[in-house]
Amino acid sequence: MTSTAARTAIEVVDWRRRVFALYDAVRIADSPEEAHELWRIERDDLMLHHPATPLLPEDRALFEGLPIASYDPQWRFELPILPADPGGFEFATGTDGIVPFERIGRVEIPDAGSLDVWRLASYGGGLFIPVRDALAGRPGGTYGGGRYLIDTVKGADLGSDARRGTIVLDFNFAYNPSCAYDPAWACPLAQPGNVLPTAVPVGEMYGVGSA
């Protein structure tokens, strides 16, 4: 008989496999708007039906879709990763122990501010860019702890150009971490260098209708 731990691990693997496949489709879509609609539909399906969903049972019963704003092309950028002062932080998880993050650069968002770019300095590597904006924690705004733009080790990757040193950041694809829906999850949140003083009114919001 399959143990509960093994079954849970298989469910998480399948979730990540679907997320990787989704972002593969997002990167090759005919337009960002088409990609965003695909992302919205698939994210709703994962959250409602997948056994690894962070939605609590009582929230799934009332679920009518995530509160994702309409696509706005003004919030899509391809930006160079600029130098930044060395830095890092460590995050304690319930399952993976202490996960270290290393700051490897920053990106300047036109008319919005700067975001630090982090690398997971542990097995798997990957880039991580969270964001907390001026709507965080407000009624009908964004999640108070911030959202994720990029988390490549989990599949959330909108593309990059290694030769030019640029990365695609599209705030329309900003999404809430699992801990926004289930407090049993431990999620690394936006650091001081990932806080924008401006409102980012696109992506996955948090409030009425967000389960």
N, CA and C atoms as a LAMMPS dump frame, in Angstrom:
ITEM: TIMESTEP
0
ITEM: NUMBER OF ATOMS
633
ITEM: BOX BOUNDS ff ff ff
-5.0000000000000000e+02 5.0000000000000000e+02
-5.0000000000000000e+02 5.0000000000000000e+02
-5.0000000000000000e+02 5.0000000000000000e+02
ITEM: ATOMS id mol type element x y z
1 1 1 N 0.85 -1.195 0
2 1 2 C 0 0 0
3 1 3 C 0.884 1.243 0
4 2 1 N 0.547 2.21 -0.821
5 2 2 C 1.333 3.436 -0.902
6 2 3 C 1.151 4.255 0.362
7 3 1 N 2.268 4.686 0.963
8 3 2 C 2.176 5.477 2.181
9 3 3 C 1.644 6.863 1.867
10 4 1 N 1.141 7.526 2.898
11 4 2 C 0.627 8.885 2.724
12 4 3 C 1.715 9.824 2.231
13 5 1 N 2.931 9.696 2.78
14 5 2 C 4.038 10.564 2.371
15 5 3 C 4.382 10.366 0.904
16 6 1 N 4.416 9.112 0.458
17 6 2 C 4.738 8.833 -0.945
18 6 3 C 3.646 9.366 -1.863
19 7 1 N 2.395 9.171 -1.46
20 7 2 C 1.295 9.656 -2.28
21 7 3 C 1.342 11.177 -2.404
22 8 1 N 1.615 11.853 -1.282
23 8 2 C 1.719 13.314 -1.307
24 8 3 C 2.867 13.761 -2.202
25 9 1 N 3.998 13.075 -2.132
26 9 2 C 5.148 13.422 -2.969
27 9 3 C 4.812 13.273 -4.447
28 10 1 N 4.084 12.224 -4.802
29 10 2 C 3.695 12.008 -6.195
30 10 3 C 2.756 13.119 -6.659
31 11 1 N 1.854 13.533 -5.785
32 11 2 C 0.93 14.611 -6.131
33 11 3 C 1.673 15.921 -6.387
34 12 1 N 2.659 16.224 -5.551
35 12 2 C 3.435 17.45 -5.723
36 12 3 C 4.246 17.395 -7.013
37 13 1 N 4.826 16.238 -7.311
38 13 2 C 5.573 16.07 -8.559
39 13 3 C 4.66 16.318 -9.752
40 14 1 N 3.447 15.779 -9.705
41 14 2 C 2.52 15.98 -10.813
42 14 3 C 2.124 17.448 -10.929
43 15 1 N 1.916 18.123 -9.815
44 15 2 C 1.607 19.565 -9.841
45 15 3 C 2.727 20.325 -10.547
46 16 1 N 3.96 20.05 -10.157
47 16 2 C 5.086 20.76 -10.753
48 16 3 C 5.253 20.42 -12.227
49 17 1 N 5.003 19.183 -12.581
50 17 2 C 5.079 18.793 -13.99
51 17 3 C 4.073 19.597 -14.804
52 18 1 N 2.877 19.774 -14.283
53 18 2 C 1.858 20.541 -15.003
54 18 3 C 2.214 22.023 -15.065
55 19 1 N 2.828 22.542 -14.011
56 19 2 C 3.239 23.946 -14.024
57 19 3 C 4.346 24.166 -15.051
58 20 1 N 5.324 23.268 -15.103
59 20 2 C 6.378 23.38 -16.112
60 20 3 C 5.775 23.346 -17.517
61 21 1 N 4.835 22.43 -17.754
62 21 2 C 4.206 22.325 -19.075
63 21 3 C 3.41 23.586 -19.395
64 22 1 N 2.749 24.139 -18.388
65 22 2 C 1.974 25.359 -18.604
66 22 3 C 2.869 26.511 -19.035
67 23 1 N 3.984 26.711 -18.341
68 23 2 C 4.869 27.819 -18.694
69 23 3 C 5.589 27.573 -20.017
70 24 1 N 5.809 26.312 -20.38
71 24 2 C 6.313 26.026 -21.726
72 24 3 C 5.332 26.554 -22.771
73 25 1 N 4.043 26.283 -22.546
74 25 2 C 3.017 26.753 -23.474
75 25 3 C 2.906 28.274 -23.463
76 26 1 N 3.055 28.868 -22.291
77 26 2 C 2.999 30.331 -22.171
78 26 3 C 4.096 30.981 -23.004
79 27 1 N 5.304 30.427 -22.959
80 27 2 C 6.435 31.042 -23.659
81 27 3 C 6.317 30.956 -25.17
82 28 1 N 5.582 29.969 -25.686
83 28 2 C 5.5 29.814 -27.14
84 28 3 C 4.147 30.256 -27.697
85 29 1 N 3.293 30.808 -26.856
86 29 2 C 1.974 31.256 -27.314
87 29 3 C 2.111 32.353 -28.357
88 30 1 N 1.092 32.503 -29.198
89 30 2 C 1.133 33.482 -30.281
90 30 3 C 1.161 34.917 -29.778
91 31 1 N 0.618 35.168 -28.612
92 31 2 C 0.614 36.521 -28.057
93 31 3 C 0.604 36.438 -26.538
94 32 1 N 1.096 37.469 -25.854
95 32 2 C 1.031 37.468 -24.393
96 32 3 C -0.399 37.368 -23.875
97 33 1 N -1.348 37.995 -24.581
98 33 2 C -2.743 37.939 -24.146
99 33 3 C -3.274 36.503 -24.198
100 34 1 N -2.947 35.785 -25.281
101 34 2 C -3.362 34.384 -25.399
102 34 3 C -2.696 33.545 -24.312
103 35 1 N -1.424 33.808 -24.062
104 35 2 C -0.698 33.088 -23.022
105 35 3 C -1.329 33.323 -21.655
106 36 1 N -1.734 34.553 -21.407
107 36 2 C -2.314 34.894 -20.109
108 36 3 C -3.652 34.19 -19.899
109 37 1 N -4.464 34.107 -20.94
110 37 2 C -5.745 33.419 -20.819
111 37 3 C -5.535 31.927 -20.558
112 38 1 N -4.578 31.326 -21.236
113 38 2 C -4.239 29.928 -20.992
114 38 3 C -3.784 29.734 -19.558
115 39 1 N -2.934 30.626 -19.096
116 39 2 C -2.42 30.559 -17.719
117 39 3 C -3.557 30.67 -16.711
118 40 1 N -4.479 31.581 -16.944
119 40 2 C -5.607 31.76 -16.021
120 40 3 C -6.465 30.499 -15.957
121 41 1 N -6.79 29.934 -17.116
122 41 2 C -7.64 28.743 -17.151
123 41 3 C -6.968 27.571 -16.447
124 42 1 N -5.693 27.355 -16.753
125 42 2 C -4.982 26.217 -16.171
126 42 3 C -4.765 26.414 -14.673
127 43 1 N -4.483 27.637 -14.247
128 43 2 C -4.285 27.867 -12.815
129 43 3 C -5.593 27.646 -12.048
130 44 1 N -6.703 28.081 -12.595
131 44 2 C -7.996 27.812 -11.97
132 44 3 C -8.233 26.308 -11.838
133 45 1 N -7.925 25.565 -12.912
134 45 2 C -8.15 24.124 -12.891
135 45 3 C -7.271 23.431 -11.856
136 46 1 N -6.011 23.822 -11.798
137 46 2 C -5.109 23.243 -10.804
138 46 3 C -5.597 23.527 -9.395
139 47 1 N -5.961 24.771 -9.149
140 47 2 C -6.364 25.154 -7.796
141 47 3 C -7.633 24.436 -7.357
142 48 1 N -8.56 24.217 -8.282
143 48 2 C -9.828 23.603 -7.918
144 48 3 C -9.762 22.085 -7.862
145 49 1 N -9.048 21.455 -8.817
146 49 2 C -9.155 20.009 -8.981
147 49 3 C -7.927 19.203 -8.57
148 50 1 N -6.748 19.818 -8.556
149 50 2 C -5.548 19.004 -8.329
150 50 3 C -5.429 18.615 -6.852
151 51 1 N -5.027 17.371 -6.563
152 51 2 C -4.909 16.946 -5.163
153 51 3 C -3.852 17.699 -4.364
154 52 1 N -2.905 18.365 -5.051
155 52 2 C -1.88 19.138 -4.341
156 52 3 C -2.253 20.609 -4.204
157 53 1 N -3.492 20.97 -4.489
158 53 2 C -3.894 22.363 -4.38
159 53 3 C -3.728 22.896 -2.961
160 54 1 N -3.309 24.164 -2.822
161 54 2 C -3.252 24.757 -1.491
162 54 3 C -4.609 25.254 -0.999
163 55 1 N -5.632 25.216 -1.853
164 55 2 C -6.955 25.64 -1.407
165 55 3 C -7.499 24.67 -0.363
166 56 1 N -8.018 25.214 0.72
167 56 2 C -8.624 24.393 1.753
168 56 3 C -9.961 23.843 1.251
169 57 1 N -10.401 22.706 1.789
170 57 2 C -11.65 22.096 1.306
171 57 3 C -12.837 23.044 1.324
172 58 1 N -12.969 23.834 2.372
173 58 2 C -14.099 24.752 2.447
174 58 3 C -14.015 25.854 1.392
175 59 1 N -12.797 26.207 0.977
176 59 2 C -12.625 27.221 -0.062
177 59 3 C -12.898 26.637 -1.454
178 60 1 N -12.543 25.374 -1.643
179 60 2 C -12.836 24.739 -2.936
180 60 3 C -14.341 24.647 -3.169
181 61 1 N -15.096 24.448 -2.106
182 61 2 C -16.545 24.316 -2.242
183 61 3 C -17.18 25.59 -2.779
184 62 1 N -16.558 26.734 -2.514
185 62 2 C -17.105 28.021 -2.936
186 62 3 C -16.348 28.634 -4.111
187 63 1 N -15.38 27.913 -4.645
188 63 2 C -14.465 28.474 -5.634
189 63 3 C -15.162 28.775 -6.958
190 64 1 N -14.977 29.995 -7.451
191 64 2 C -15.523 30.393 -8.746
192 64 3 C -14.441 30.971 -9.654
193 65 1 N -13.201 30.721 -9.329
194 65 2 C -12.091 31.234 -10.129
195 65 3 C -11.261 32.234 -9.338
196 66 1 N -9.965 32.242 -9.632
197 66 2 C -9.069 33.18 -8.968
198 66 3 C -9.325 34.607 -9.468
199 67 1 N -9.135 35.605 -8.601
200 67 2 C -9.348 37.001 -9.016
201 67 3 C -8.151 37.533 -9.794
202 68 1 N -8.08 37.198 -11.07
203 68 2 C -6.961 37.588 -11.921
204 68 3 C -7.399 38.752 -12.806
205 69 1 N -6.642 39.837 -12.763
206 69 2 C -6.987 41.044 -13.511
207 69 3 C -6.83 40.818 -15.012
208 70 1 N -7.53 41.604 -15.795
209 70 2 C -7.408 41.544 -17.253
210 70 3 C -5.985 41.907 -17.678
211 71 1 N -5.58 41.357 -18.814
212 71 2 C -4.206 41.568 -19.278
213 71 3 C -3.974 43.025 -19.676
214 72 1 N -2.838 43.557 -19.224
215 72 2 C -2.427 44.918 -19.564
216 72 3 C -1.004 44.857 -20.099
217 73 1 N -0.809 45.078 -21.394
218 73 2 C 0.527 44.936 -21.992
219 73 3 C 1.554 45.922 -21.454
220 74 1 N 1.115 46.982 -20.804
221 74 2 C 2.065 47.951 -20.26
222 74 3 C 2.88 47.376 -19.104
223 75 1 N 2.448 46.233 -18.56
224 75 2 C 3.156 45.634 -17.438
225 75 3 C 4.045 44.462 -17.859
226 76 1 N 4.358 44.376 -19.142
227 76 2 C 5.277 43.337 -19.632
228 76 3 C 6.594 43.988 -20.026
229 77 1 N 7.716 43.396 -19.568
230 77 2 C 9.036 43.966 -19.812
231 77 3 C 10.038 42.851 -20.109
232 78 1 N 11.054 43.186 -20.912
233 78 2 C 12.264 42.368 -21.013
234 78 3 C 13.409 43.262 -20.572
235 79 1 N 14.018 42.907 -19.441
236 79 2 C 14.925 43.83 -18.766
237 79 3 C 16.29 43.192 -18.531
238 80 1 N 17.344 44.007 -18.553
239 80 2 C 18.671 43.49 -18.204
240 80 3 C 18.781 43.27 -16.695
241 81 1 N 19.525 42.259 -16.332
242 81 2 C 19.835 42.046 -14.912
243 81 3 C 21.08 42.866 -14.597
244 82 1 N 20.907 43.855 -13.732
245 82 2 C 21.958 44.811 -13.404
246 82 3 C 22.736 44.363 -12.175
247 83 1 N 23.953 44.885 -12.004
248 83 2 C 24.728 44.537 -10.797
249 83 3 C 24.013 44.996 -9.53
250 84 1 N 24.249 44.28 -8.45
251 84 2 C 23.691 44.635 -7.147
252 84 3 C 24.694 44.259 -6.067
253 85 1 N 24.583 44.9 -4.917
254 85 2 C 25.453 44.564 -3.792
255 85 3 C 25.233 43.106 -3.386
256 86 1 N 26.291 42.424 -2.991
257 86 2 C 26.116 41.042 -2.527
258 86 3 C 25.166 41.005 -1.331
259 87 1 N 24.443 39.944 -1.238
260 87 2 C 23.524 39.784 -0.118
261 87 3 C 22.867 38.428 -0.169
262 88 1 N 22.131 38.13 0.87
263 88 2 C 21.448 36.851 0.902
264 88 3 C 20.542 36.76 2.12
265 89 1 N 19.73 35.723 2.112
266 89 2 C 18.917 35.428 3.283
267 89 3 C 18.666 33.931 3.32
268 90 1 N 18.301 33.45 4.47
269 90 2 C 17.986 32.035 4.628
270 90 3 C 16.54 31.903 5.048
271 91 1 N 15.891 30.877 4.506
272 91 2 C 14.48 30.67 4.803
273 91 3 C 14.279 29.26 5.324
274 92 1 N 13.62 29.161 6.462
275 92 2 C 13.366 27.863 7.08
276 92 3 C 12.043 27.302 6.581
277 93 1 N 12.086 26.141 5.951
278 93 2 C 10.867 25.482 5.471
279 93 3 C 10.539 24.311 6.38
280 94 1 N 9.321 23.819 6.257
281 94 2 C 8.93 22.673 7.055
282 94 3 C 9.379 21.358 6.462
283 95 1 N 9.757 21.364 5.179
284 95 2 C 10.079 20.11 4.505
285 95 3 C 11.505 20.053 3.97
286 96 1 N 12.062 21.198 3.582
287 96 2 C 13.361 21.211 2.923
288 96 3 C 14.477 21.789 3.79
289 97 1 N 14.199 21.993 5.072
290 97 2 C 15.213 22.562 5.945
291 97 3 C 15.448 24.034 5.646
292 98 1 N 16.689 24.487 5.85
293 98 2 C 17.054 25.882 5.6
294 98 3 C 17.428 26.053 4.132
295 99 1 N 16.719 26.946 3.447
296 99 2 C 16.991 27.194 2.034
297 99 3 C 17.67 28.558 1.903
298 100 1 N 18.922 28.596 1.422
299 100 2 C 19.627 29.871 1.278
300 100 3 C 19.351 30.53 -0.074
301 101 1 N 19.25 31.84 -0.068
302 101 2 C 19.07 32.626 -1.282
303 101 3 C 20.222 33.631 -1.396
304 102 1 N 20.726 33.791 -2.602
305 102 2 C 21.832 34.718 -2.872
306 102 3 C 21.365 35.778 -3.864
307 103 1 N 21.59 37.066 -3.533
308 103 2 C 21.239 38.124 -4.47
309 103 3 C 22.282 38.184 -5.583
310 104 1 N 21.823 38.072 -6.842
311 104 2 C 22.756 38.059 -7.962
312 104 3 C 22.612 39.288 -8.85
313 105 1 N 21.623 40.122 -8.582
314 105 2 C 21.431 41.309 -9.402
315 105 3 C 20.119 41.983 -9.069
316 106 1 N 19.739 42.901 -9.946
317 106 2 C 18.469 43.606 -9.763
318 106 3 C 17.945 44.007 -11.139
319 107 1 N 16.674 44.297 -11.188
320 107 2 C 16.051 44.792 -12.414
321 107 3 C 15.346 46.102 -12.095
322 108 1 N 15.442 47.045 -13.008
323 108 2 C 14.77 48.337 -12.858
324 108 3 C 13.472 48.307 -13.663
325 109 1 N 12.359 48.423 -12.955
326 109 2 C 11.059 48.409 -13.599
327 109 3 C 10.696 49.845 -13.983
328 110 1 N 10.502 50.143 -15.264
329 110 2 C 10.216 51.524 -15.677
330 110 3 C 9.04 52.132 -14.909
331 111 1 N 9.29 53.295 -14.318
332 111 2 C 8.275 54.065 -13.597
333 111 3 C 7.694 53.34 -12.39
334 112 1 N 8.378 52.297 -11.907
335 112 2 C 7.824 51.538 -10.781
336 112 3 C 8.816 51.31 -9.651
337 113 1 N 10.096 51.085 -9.973
338 113 2 C 11.073 50.822 -8.927
339 113 3 C 12.004 49.682 -9.293
340 114 1 N 12.675 49.152 -8.307
341 114 2 C 13.705 48.135 -8.514
342 114 3 C 13.339 46.863 -7.76
343 115 1 N 13.69 45.72 -8.347
344 115 2 C 13.477 44.426 -7.703
345 115 3 C 14.777 43.643 -7.688
346 116 1 N 15.095 43.053 -6.547
347 116 2 C 16.255 42.181 -6.449
348 116 3 C 15.984 40.859 -7.152
349 117 1 N 17.021 40.297 -7.74
350 117 2 C 16.968 38.981 -8.369
351 117 3 C 17.753 38.019 -7.49
352 118 1 N 17.101 36.928 -7.086
353 118 2 C 17.703 35.97 -6.165
354 118 3 C 17.98 34.654 -6.865
355 119 1 N 19.028 33.993 -6.385
356 119 2 C 19.328 32.642 -6.838
357 119 3 C 19.226 31.7 -5.65
358 120 1 N 18.559 30.561 -5.849
359 120 2 C 18.526 29.549 -4.806
360 120 3 C 19.911 28.916 -4.721
361 121 1 N 20.593 29.15 -3.623
362 121 2 C 21.96 28.662 -3.465
363 121 3 C 21.953 27.269 -2.835
364 122 1 N 21.185 26.387 -3.418
365 122 2 C 21.079 25.021 -2.928
366 122 3 C 20.74 24.112 -4.09
367 123 1 N 20.485 22.851 -3.81
368 123 2 C 20.211 21.877 -4.864
369 123 3 C 19.047 22.356 -5.729
370 124 1 N 19.227 22.28 -7.041
371 124 2 C 18.187 22.699 -7.967
372 124 3 C 18.412 24.081 -8.523
373 125 1 N 19.043 24.964 -7.732
374 125 2 C 19.302 26.315 -8.204
375 125 3 C 18.024 27.026 -8.581
376 126 1 N 18.129 27.928 -9.539
377 126 2 C 16.95 28.624 -10.023
378 126 3 C 16.922 30.082 -9.624
379 127 1 N 16.179 30.872 -10.391
380 127 2 C 15.996 32.288 -10.11
381 127 3 C 14.664 32.506 -9.408
382 128 1 N 14.652 33.498 -8.524
383 128 2 C 13.467 33.777 -7.715
384 128 3 C 13.291 35.287 -7.637
385 129 1 N 12.113 35.775 -8.094
386 129 2 C 11.817 37.209 -8.031
387 129 3 C 10.408 37.389 -7.472
388 130 1 N 10.299 37.677 -6.176
389 130 2 C 8.997 38.023 -5.61
390 130 3 C 8.769 39.528 -5.719
391 131 1 N 7.53 39.958 -5.475
392 131 2 C 7.235 41.385 -5.494
393 131 3 C 6.103 41.678 -4.512
394 132 1 N 6.294 42.755 -3.775
395 132 2 C 5.229 43.272 -2.908
396 132 3 C 4.987 44.71 -3.34
397 133 1 N 3.741 45.026 -3.695
398 133 2 C 3.459 46.346 -4.241
399 133 3 C 2.588 47.147 -3.281
400 134 1 N 2.216 48.361 -3.692
401 134 2 C 1.489 49.271 -2.816
402 134 3 C 0.065 48.817 -2.523
403 135 1 N -0.436 47.82 -3.236
404 135 2 C -1.773 47.293 -2.971
405 135 3 C -1.761 46.147 -1.965
406 136 1 N -0.573 45.736 -1.523
407 136 2 C -0.456 44.582 -0.636
408 136 3 C -1.192 44.822 0.675
409 137 1 N -2.029 43.859 1.038
410 137 2 C -2.739 43.916 2.307
411 137 3 C -3.979 44.781 2.309
412 138 1 N -4.27 45.442 1.2
413 138 2 C -5.454 46.297 1.137
414 138 3 C -6.672 45.48 0.691
415 139 1 N -7.872 45.84 1.129
416 139 2 C -9.076 45.119 0.692
417 139 3 C -9.196 45.118 -0.832
418 140 1 N -9.353 43.932 -1.38
419 140 2 C -9.44 43.809 -2.828
420 140 3 C -8.134 44.035 -3.548
421 141 1 N -7.037 44.133 -2.802
422 141 2 C -5.73 44.382 -3.401
423 141 3 C -4.95 43.103 -3.609
424 142 1 N -3.668 43.124 -3.262
425 142 2 C -2.803 41.963 -3.454
426 142 3 C -2.436 41.359 -2.108
427 143 1 N -1.919 40.139 -2.152
428 143 2 C -1.584 39.416 -0.929
429 143 3 C -0.553 40.195 -0.113
430 144 1 N -0.779 40.291 1.19
431 144 2 C 0.065 41.109 2.053
432 144 3 C 1.521 40.714 2.071
433 145 1 N 1.814 39.435 1.886
434 145 2 C 3.198 38.986 1.906
435 145 3 C 3.904 39.134 0.578
436 146 1 N 3.157 39.52 -0.453
437 146 2 C 3.746 39.657 -1.776
438 146 3 C 3.407 38.483 -2.679
439 147 1 N 3.706 38.653 -3.951
440 147 2 C 3.437 37.623 -4.957
441 147 3 C 4.744 37.183 -5.612
442 148 1 N 4.664 36.135 -6.412
443 148 2 C 5.82 35.644 -7.149
444 148 3 C 5.692 36.024 -8.622
445 149 1 N 6.762 36.56 -9.167
446 149 2 C 6.861 36.794 -10.609
447 149 3 C 7.584 35.644 -11.293
448 150 1 N 8.716 35.267 -10.721
449 150 2 C 9.58 34.228 -11.28
450 150 3 C 9.994 33.278 -10.159
451 151 1 N 9.883 31.982 -10.418
452 151 2 C 10.395 30.963 -9.508
453 151 3 C 10.741 29.753 -10.37
454 152 1 N 11.89 29.827 -11.026
455 152 2 C 12.185 28.879 -12.096
456 152 3 C 12.318 27.443 -11.604
457 153 1 N 12.748 27.236 -10.37
458 153 2 C 12.886 25.868 -9.89
459 153 3 C 11.526 25.198 -9.755
460 154 1 N 10.454 25.997 -9.666
461 154 2 C 9.09 25.472 -9.601
462 154 3 C 8.389 25.549 -10.962
463 155 1 N 9.097 26.023 -11.995
464 155 2 C 8.531 26.069 -13.331
465 155 3 C 8.047 27.426 -13.781
466 156 1 N 7.912 28.38 -12.862
467 156 2 C 7.402 29.716 -13.209
468 156 3 C 8.516 30.526 -13.864
469 157 1 N 8.572 30.449 -15.198
470 157 2 C 9.681 31.009 -15.963
471 157 3 C 9.109 31.567 -17.264
472 158 1 N 9.163 32.894 -17.425
473 158 2 C 8.594 33.537 -18.607
474 158 3 C 9.603 33.717 -19.733
475 159 1 N 10.855 33.346 -19.48
476 159 2 C 11.862 33.405 -20.525
477 159 3 C 12.998 34.35 -20.182
478 160 1 N 14.143 34.118 -20.8
479 160 2 C 15.32 34.957 -20.605
480 160 3 C 16.232 34.79 -21.808
481 161 1 N 17.183 35.689 -21.925
482 161 2 C 18.154 35.656 -23.012
483 161 3 C 19.545 35.652 -22.377
484 162 1 N 20.173 34.497 -22.356
485 162 2 C 21.466 34.367 -21.698
486 162 3 C 22.528 35.222 -22.358
487 163 1 N 22.456 35.36 -23.671
488 163 2 C 23.47 36.14 -24.387
489 163 3 C 23.39 37.618 -24.019
490 164 1 N 22.183 38.147 -23.969
491 164 2 C 22.006 39.569 -23.661
492 164 3 C 21.89 39.841 -22.17
493 165 1 N 21.712 38.797 -21.376
494 165 2 C 21.583 38.985 -19.934
495 165 3 C 20.268 39.619 -19.524
496 166 1 N 19.206 39.328 -20.277
497 166 2 C 17.9 39.903 -19.978
498 166 3 C 16.933 38.819 -19.505
499 167 1 N 15.874 39.263 -18.847
500 167 2 C 14.848 38.355 -18.359
501 167 3 C 13.485 38.983 -18.62
502 168 1 N 12.501 38.143 -18.946
503 168 2 C 11.139 38.619 -19.165
504 168 3 C 10.406 38.682 -17.832
505 169 1 N 9.898 39.851 -17.514
506 169 2 C 9.05 40.041 -16.341
507 169 3 C 7.701 40.555 -16.828
508 170 1 N 6.667 39.799 -16.576
509 170 2 C 5.315 40.202 -16.949
510 170 3 C 4.462 40.132 -15.69
511 171 1 N 4.128 41.297 -15.155
512 171 2 C 3.402 41.363 -13.896
513 171 3 C 1.984 40.82 -14.02
514 172 1 N 1.496 40.657 -15.23
515 172 2 C 0.194 40.033 -15.424
516 172 3 C 0.188 38.581 -14.96
517 173 1 N 1.372 37.979 -14.856
518 173 2 C 1.497 36.594 -14.412
519 173 3 C 1.914 36.483 -12.943
520 174 1 N 1.901 37.598 -12.21
521 174 2 C 2.214 37.542 -10.781
522 174 3 C 1.169 36.683 -10.075
523 175 1 N 1.615 35.769 -9.23
524 175 2 C 0.671 34.849 -8.583
525 175 3 C 0.966 34.74 -7.095
526 176 1 N -0.062 34.35 -6.359
527 176 2 C 0.07 34.236 -4.915
528 176 3 C 0.778 32.95 -4.532
529 177 1 N 1.655 32.999 -3.533
530 177 2 C 2.275 31.772 -3.04
531 177 3 C 1.241 30.907 -2.329
532 178 1 N 1.558 29.644 -2.143
533 178 2 C 0.603 28.711 -1.54
534 178 3 C 0.16 29.133 -0.15
535 179 1 N 1.054 29.789 0.594
536 179 2 C 0.71 30.185 1.962
537 179 3 C -0.375 31.255 2.003
538 180 1 N -0.675 31.883 0.863
539 180 2 C -1.777 32.844 0.822
540 180 3 C -3.112 32.137 1.002
541 181 1 N -3.148 30.838 0.703
542 181 2 C -4.392 30.085 0.764
543 181 3 C -4.419 29.045 1.873
544 182 1 N -3.268 28.534 2.249
545 182 2 C -3.189 27.535 3.313
546 182 3 C -2.04 27.91 4.227
547 183 1 N -2.321 28.341 5.472
548 183 2 C -1.253 28.766 6.38
549 183 3 C -0.303 27.651 6.782
550 184 1 N -0.631 26.402 6.438
551 184 2 C 0.285 25.305 6.745
552 184 3 C 1.525 25.344 5.867
553 185 1 N 1.447 26.051 4.722
554 185 2 C 2.598 26.182 3.843
555 185 3 C 3.55 27.253 4.381
556 186 1 N 4.835 27.025 4.181
557 186 2 C 5.856 28.028 4.502
558 186 3 C 6.43 28.538 3.19
559 187 1 N 6.328 29.851 2.944
560 187 2 C 6.735 30.418 1.659
561 187 3 C 7.701 31.576 1.871
562 188 1 N 8.823 31.603 1.167
563 188 2 C 9.672 32.798 1.215
564 188 3 C 8.932 33.975 0.591
565 189 1 N 8.936 35.097 1.27
566 189 2 C 8.171 36.253 0.823
567 189 3 C 9.102 37.37 0.369
568 190 1 N 8.508 38.463 -0.077
569 190 2 C 9.28 39.57 -0.64
570 190 3 C 10.206 40.175 0.406
571 191 1 N 11.479 40.288 0.065
572 191 2 C 12.478 40.948 0.891
573 191 3 C 12.387 42.465 0.69
574 192 1 N 13.079 43.259 1.53
575 192 2 C 13.006 44.721 1.366
576 192 3 C 13.333 45.204 -0.038
577 193 1 N 14.25 44.53 -0.724
578 193 2 C 14.611 44.921 -2.076
579 193 3 C 13.625 44.476 -3.134
580 194 1 N 12.529 43.847 -2.706
581 194 2 C 11.5 43.402 -3.641
582 194 3 C 10.153 44.051 -3.341
583 195 1 N 10.219 45.243 -2.771
584 195 2 C 9.011 46.008 -2.459
585 195 3 C 8.947 47.225 -3.379
586 196 1 N 7.85 47.357 -4.097
587 196 2 C 7.65 48.496 -4.984
588 196 3 C 6.73 49.516 -4.309
589 197 1 N 7.053 50.813 -4.421
590 197 2 C 6.204 51.841 -3.809
591 197 3 C 4.947 52.129 -4.621
592 198 1 N 4.842 51.552 -5.79
593 198 2 C 3.714 51.803 -6.675
594 198 3 C 2.737 50.623 -6.659
595 199 1 N 1.508 50.886 -7.063
596 199 2 C 0.498 49.843 -7.166
597 199 3 C 0.703 49.04 -8.446
598 200 1 N 0.559 47.736 -8.343
599 200 2 C 0.633 46.85 -9.504
600 200 3 C -0.737 46.179 -9.632
601 201 1 N -1.641 46.76 -10.437
602 201 2 C -3.036 46.325 -10.454
603 201 3 C -3.324 45.157 -11.397
604 202 1 N -2.308 44.363 -11.708
605 202 2 C -2.487 43.231 -12.615
606 202 3 C -1.997 41.962 -11.932
607 203 1 N -2.279 40.828 -12.566
608 203 2 C -1.904 39.556 -11.995
609 203 3 C -2.991 39.028 -11.073
610 204 1 N -2.604 38.065 -10.243
611 204 2 C -3.534 37.45 -9.305
612 204 3 C -3.701 38.358 -8.083
613 205 1 N -4.934 38.757 -7.839
614 205 2 C -5.224 39.63 -6.717
615 205 3 C -5.581 38.781 -5.494
616 206 1 N -6.031 39.451 -4.43
617 206 2 C -6.324 38.734 -3.189
618 206 3 C -7.431 39.468 -2.463
619 207 1 N -8.541 38.807 -2.285
620 207 2 C -9.661 39.463 -1.623
621 207 3 C -10.949 38.763 -1.961
622 208 1 N -11.978 39.501 -2.24
623 208 2 C -13.271 38.919 -2.547
624 208 3 C -13.143 38.005 -3.755
625 209 1 N -13.586 36.767 -3.58
626 209 2 C -13.54 35.81 -4.677
627 209 3 C -12.225 35.08 -4.784
628 210 1 N -11.278 35.351 -3.857
629 210 2 C -9.975 34.692 -3.953
630 210 3 C -9.893 33.428 -3.139
631 211 1 N -11.018 32.946 -2.699
632 211 2 C -11.14 31.708 -1.93
633 211 3 C -10.734 31.897 -0.502
